[in-house]
Amino acid sequence: MPVGLTPREHDVLRHIALGRNNAEIAAALYVSVETIKTHVRHVLDRLGARDRTQAAVLAYEFGLVFPGAEGRVIGAGPCP
């Protein structure tokens, strides 16, 4: 897990890396879109990422997801 991220932020980062938008992430994690926006902002801040794209690249570099892994991630079951 990237240092400094909460378990929920870690989940959000995995979803970001899989190309999911805020509404899709919110539905998958059973929270509001506003809550996801807050988590995304915290993920970007904690990773020092400029945007979601850079955060997704970092998720691949951390080994949280891998190419061709739509819905499959390292260390977890499939993302819904």
C-alpha positions as CSV (number, residue, x, y, z in Angstrom):
1,M,0.0,0.0,0.0
2,P,1.3,3.5,-0.8
3,V,2.6,5.1,2.4
4,G,0.2,7.5,4.0
5,L,-3.0,6.4,2.3
6,T,-5.8,5.1,4.4
7,P,-7.3,1.8,3.4
8,R,-10.3,3.6,1.8
9,E,-8.0,5.9,-0.2
10,H,-6.1,2.9,-1.3
11,D,-9.4,1.4,-2.6
12,V,-10.2,4.7,-4.4
13,L,-6.8,4.8,-6.0
14,R,-7.3,1.3,-7.4
15,H,-10.6,2.3,-8.9
16,I,-9.0,5.5,-10.4
17,A,-6.3,3.4,-12.0
18,L,-9.0,1.2,-13.5
19,G,-10.5,4.3,-15.2
20,R,-13.6,4.6,-13.1
21,N,-15.3,8.0,-12.7
22,N,-16.4,9.4,-9.4
23,A,-20.0,8.1,-9.7
24,E,-18.8,4.6,-10.6
25,I,-16.4,4.6,-7.6
26,A,-19.2,5.9,-5.3
27,A,-21.6,3.1,-6.4
28,A,-18.9,0.4,-5.9
29,L,-18.0,1.6,-2.5
30,Y,-21.5,2.5,-1.3
31,V,-20.8,6.1,-0.5
32,S,-21.8,9.5,-2.0
33,V,-20.0,11.1,-5.0
34,E,-19.1,14.0,-2.7
35,T,-17.3,11.6,-0.4
36,I,-15.4,10.2,-3.3
37,K,-14.4,13.7,-4.4
38,T,-12.9,14.2,-1.0
39,H,-11.1,10.9,-1.1
40,V,-9.7,11.7,-4.6
41,R,-8.5,15.1,-3.4
42,H,-6.7,13.4,-0.4
43,V,-5.2,10.7,-2.7
44,L,-3.8,13.3,-5.1
45,D,-2.4,15.4,-2.2
46,R,-0.8,12.5,-0.4
47,L,0.8,11.1,-3.5
48,G,1.8,14.6,-4.8
49,A,0.0,13.8,-8.0
50,R,-1.2,16.6,-10.3
51,D,-4.2,14.8,-11.5
52,R,-6.0,11.4,-11.7
53,T,-3.9,10.3,-14.6
54,Q,-0.7,10.8,-12.7
55,A,-2.3,9.0,-9.7
56,A,-3.2,6.1,-12.0
57,V,0.4,5.8,-13.3
58,L,1.6,5.7,-9.7
59,A,-0.9,2.9,-8.9
60,Y,0.7,0.9,-11.7
61,E,4.2,1.7,-10.5
62,F,3.2,0.6,-6.9
63,G,1.9,-2.7,-8.4
64,L,-1.7,-2.1,-7.2
65,V,-3.0,-2.9,-10.7
66,F,-1.4,-4.2,-13.9
67,P,-2.1,-3.8,-17.6
68,G,-5.0,-5.9,-18.8
69,A,-6.3,-6.2,-15.3
70,E,-9.8,-4.7,-15.8
71,G,-11.4,-5.4,-12.5
72,R,-8.4,-7.4,-11.1
73,V,-6.0,-5.9,-8.7
74,I,-3.0,-7.1,-6.6
75,G,-4.0,-8.0,-3.0
76,A,-7.7,-7.8,-3.4
77,G,-10.7,-9.5,-5.1
78,P,-12.2,-8.0,-8.3
79,C,-13.4,-4.5,-8.1
80,P,-17.1,-4.5,-8.9
